[in-house]
């Protein structure tokens, strides 16, 4: 990376920069997946997410893209999303019974 010359490549539509951005994005999403796989959707909540289901959906869409087709990751993320929705429904039931 030290030898990378941004002036030499012109603008951000050049291939080397585009590939670098795609790689960083992929690495970031894989790290997020690894954390969710290990700790569940609760990881997103502990990091401050108010809408973890939206993040899970975005990650599923990213990993099921035809260029990636990482369906094993999609299955894990889908299970996390189902768990989140189920726990949210149970919490609503508990709140109603307390009232």
Secondary structure as UniProt FT lines:
FT   TURN            2..3
FT   HELIX           6..9
FT   TURN            12..13
FT   HELIX           15..39
FT   HELIX           42..46
FT   TURN            47..48
FT   HELIX           52..63
FT   TURN            66..68
FT   HELIX           71..98
//
